[in-house]
Amino acid sequence: MFSTMQNQKKAEELIQDAKNMIAAIDEKFQKAKERLEKKVAEIDAIRSQVTKQTLARFRKRFESIENENPIELTPVAETPFSEQLQPLYEKADVEPVEVRDVKGGKGGAFFVSLIAALVTVAAALVIGAVGTGQPLVKETFTDIPRIEKILTWLSGGAFNPDMGNPAFGAVVLGIAAIAAWMITWSIMMGKAAKRNLETAEAIYNEAENYHSKKTRYTDAMDALVEELDAFEKILETCDIYMQEYNAVLQRIIHTEGTDYEAYRNVSKDIVNRAAECAEALVPLLNIAIVTTEGTPSKQLSDAIAHGERIVLALMEERPIPSADELAEASKEDEEAILLPPRENEEESLEIETPEETKIV
């Protein structure tokens, strides 16, 4: 009986733990999702500003300058970064666990125990009737003198007629009924508690698996937010520099005209510097931010590394590294920290971009 109570208690505790575990990770996942969506919305806003305002102004001013060497700028894809999150959400849409409360089984146990007690009483009366030589008819079990005779037989009259007593026989019959009740109750409750414990353990295991998967995607979203935060600062910094270059270009065009060959050397350097900055900035806007597995993509990591070098070059007024130079520097960094080769490279979400166009 004690083990039955322990099993039932443990089953109820496991079910409650499973509910708490699922509720906690669902709340954590939802908050991480909200943080990610907010950060991506901020990134899309600055990306749109850079593309539709800052670079558009640069393009217009640069195209108005004559005799300048043409540059190649890849058009920025119009697809917002937010649309890249859909595969992540689909991956993270883990099938929910059905957590149901375990029933104690008291109702069924009561019914079966009652039947067992009644069957015990009926069996004892039948045995008593046969033992006293009475026919198994309705009158035998409704006639009080006959019942007293049966009870007397059950109380010991079967062995010694002088020992029998109807009252004692009733007590014996009641004890037998109670014993049958308790034995049946214990067996039924034991089975129910064992079954409930097995069910609770299975539900808890499913909840643990659900928690593990949700945690993995929650951590991935948090890591993505962290990288996007660094990426956002880079875009904001580059946008500020490009806005400065746009203002200077406007002043040069206003004061020195549109013939590049007639510009002063310092003005030519500024025009070239602005073009280099624009060429370096555009590739940062055409990347995949997540893999199909929902983790920060290598393109995003590379864009952050490249962007930091670009910002440093702008701040220190050094030549802005070209795409080839950035790729070579990234390769050298990987070799320097002795990164092991990736056995299974994560596939990145592809972003289709229009073919490169030339600004003349």
N, C-alpha and C positions, 0 to 999 in steps of 0.2 A: 504493500500500500504506500509505503514511504517513497519507493522508487517511482511509483506511478505519479505521485505528486511532484517529485523532482523533475521527471520527464516533461510533465505538463507545464511546469513553471519555466523550465529551460526553453521549451518550444515558444511560449509566449514572449520570453525575453528576446529570442532570436528574431521573431517577427517584428518586434518593436525596434530592435537594432537595425534591421533591414530597412524599415520605414525611415528611420532617422538618417541612415547612410544615403539613401536615394534622395531624400529631401535636401540634404546638405550639399550634395554634388550638383543637383539640379539648380539650386540657388547660386552656387559658385560658378557654374557654367553660364548661367544667364547673365550674371554680372560681367564675366569675361567677354561674353558676346557683345554686351552693350558697350564696354570699353573699346572693343575692337571696331565696332561700327562707328563709334564717335571719332576714333582716330582716323579711320579710313575716310570718313566724310571730310575731316580737316585736310587730309592729304589730297583728296580730289578737288577741294576748293582751291588750295594753293597751286595745284597742278593746272587747273583750269585758268587761274589768274596768270600763271606764267605763260601758258600756251596762247590764250585768246587776247591777252592784253600786252604783257611785256614783250614776248617774242614777236607778236604781231606788229607792235610799234617798231621794233628793231628791223623786222623784215621790210616794212614800208620805208623807213629811213635809209636802210642799206641799199635798197633797190633804186633809190633816187640818186645815189652817188654814181658818177660815170667814171669809166677807166679803172675801176677797182677789180682786183682778181675775184672771180666768182667763188662762192663757197657752196658746199653741199649740206643741206639740212634735211634730215628725214622727218616727214610730217608726223606729228604726234597723234597716236591713235585716240579716237574719240571715246572709246570704251572706258568707262570709269573703273577705277580699281575695285570699287564696291562689288561689281559684277563677278570679280574673281573669287569672291568669298563663297559663292553658291556651292561649289564642289566641297568646300570645307564643311559647310552646314549639312550637306547630304551625307558626308562621311560620319559626321558627329550625330546624325539622327539615329541613335541606337534604339533598338526596340525596347520599350519600357517593360519593366518587370511587374507582373501582376502579383501584388502582395495582398494576400487574403488572411484574415484572422483565422487561427486554428480553433475549432470548436472543441469544447471539453468532452462532448459525447454523453453528457449527463442525461439528456432526454431519452436517448436510445437505451442507455444502461438501465435507467429506471423502468422502462417498459419491459425489457427482457428479464430484469430481476423480478418484477412483479409476476410475470408469467412463470418464472422458475419457482417462485414461492407458491403460486396457486397449483402448479403441477405437483409440487411436493406434497401439499395438503391433500390434493385429490388422490395421489398415489397411496398415501398413508391410509386414507379412508377406504380405498379399494382393498388394500392388503388386510386391513382390519376386518372388513366385511367378509372377505374370503376366509380369514382366520377364525372368525366366529361362526362360519357356516351359513351366512345370510346371502340371499340372492342379490345379484348386482342389478337391482331395479331402482326406480326413482324413489319408491317408498322407503327403501332402506336408508337413504341419505336425507330424508325429510322427516322421518319419524323420530321424535326425541328419545324414546326408550331404546330404539335400535342404535342411535348415535352414541348414547351413553354406554351401551354394551361394547361398541367399537372402541371408544375412548378407554374404557376399562381394560380392554385387551391390549391396547397400545401402551398403557402405563405399566404393564407387567403381568397382566392377566394371562398372557400367552404362556407364561412359564408357571404361574401359580395364581389360580383364580382368587385366592384370598388377598393377594397383593394388589390387585387392580383397584383403581380409583378414577372415576370419570374426570374429576377436576385435574388430577395429575396428568391424565392422558391428554387433556386440552393444553396443559402447559408443555408437554412433550411435543405435541403437534405444532404449537406456536414456535417453540425453539427450532424445530426442524425447518419451518417455513422461513424464520429469520436467518438461519444458517444458509439455506439455499439462496435467499436474497443477497446476503453479504458476499458469498462466494461468487455468485454470478456478477454482482456489481463490481467486485474487485477484478474479475477477469475482463469484463467489458471495458472498464475504465483503464485497465492496464494496456489493453490492445489499442484503445483510442489514444492514450497518451503516447504510446510508442509510435503509432501512425502519425500523430501530430508532430512529434519530434522529427521524424524522417521528412515530413512535408516542410517543416520550418527550416531544417538544415538545407534542403534543396533550394528553397526560396532565398535563404541567406547567401548561398553560393552564387545564385543568379544575380543577387544584388551586388555582391562583391565584384563580379565580372562587369556588370553595368557601371559600377563606380570606377573601376580601373579604366574602362574605355572612355568614359566621360572625362576622367581626370587627364588622360593623355591629350584629348582635344582642348581641354581647358588650359593646360600648360602650353600647348602649341599656340593658342590665341594670345596668351600673355606674352610669350616670346615674340610673337609677331608684332604686338603693340609696342614692345620695347624697341625692336628694330625700326619700326615705322616712325617712332618718336625721333630717333637719330636721323632718319631719312628726311623727315619733315624739316628739321633744323637746317639741313644741307640745302634743300630746295628754297627755303626762305632766304638763306644767305645769298645763294646764287641769284635769286630774283632781285634782291636789293642791289647787287652789283650791276645786273643787267639794266635795272631802272636808271642807275647812275650813268651807265654808258649811253642809254637812250637820250638822257638829258644833254650829255656832252655832244653826242652826234647831232642833236637838234641845234645846239649852239654853233657847231662847226659849219653845218650846212647854212645856217643863217648868216654867219659872219664871213665864211670863206667860199661859199658857193657849193656846187655839186661836182666839180672836176677834181677827182682824186689827185691827178698829177700836179695840180696847182696848190695842193695843201702843203702847209708847213710840215716838217718832219715829225714834230710832236703830235700834230693832228693825225698824220698817217699812222703813227704808232697807236693812237687811241682807237682809230677805226679798225686796225688789225686786231687789237686786243679785244674789242667788243665782238668781232667775228669769231675769234678763238673761244671766247666765253660761251657764245651761243652754240657753237659746234660741240663744245664739251657738255653743255647743259641738256641738249635734246635727247641724247641716249639715256639719260637718267629718267626721262619721262616715259620711255617705252620699255618697260620691264614687266615681268610677272612677279608678283609679291608673295605668292604662295605656291607650293607644289600641290599635286593632286592628292597627296597624303595630308594636306593641311598644315604643313610646316613652313617656316620662312624659306623662300627659295634662294638658291645660290645667286640668281640674278639680283635679288634684293641685297644680299650680303656684298656682292661685288659692287653694286651701285653705291652703297654706303662707303666702301673702301675708296672707290674712285672719286666720289664726291668730296670726301675729306681731303684728298690730295689736291683736287681742284680748288677748294676753299682755301687751303693753305697757300697754294700758288697765288691766288688772288690777294690774300692778305699780305704776303711777303713780296708781291709784285714781281714774281718770277714767271718764266714762261709757263703757260698752262699746258700740262701734259696732253699729248694726243691720245686717241683711243688705243693705238698700238702700244704706246709707252705705258699707258695704264694697265693694259693686259699683261705686258711684260713684268711690270712691277708687282702685279698680283701674283703672277707665277713665282717670282722670286720670293715673295712673302711665304707662299705655301711651302716652298722648298726649305726656307730658313727655319720654319717651326716643325719641319719633318712630319707633316701630316701623312698618316697612312692612306693608301689609295682606297677609294670607296668601292666596295664590292657591288653594291646595288645603288646606283645613282638614282635619286628621286626625280621623277618626271615632273617638269614644270608646266604650268598652264601656259599655253601659247597665246600670244597676242598678235593678231594680224595687223600689219601696218602697210600703208600704201608704199609704192615704190619711191625711192629717193628722187627728189626734184632739185634742180639747181636754181640758185638765186643769182641772177646776172646783174 
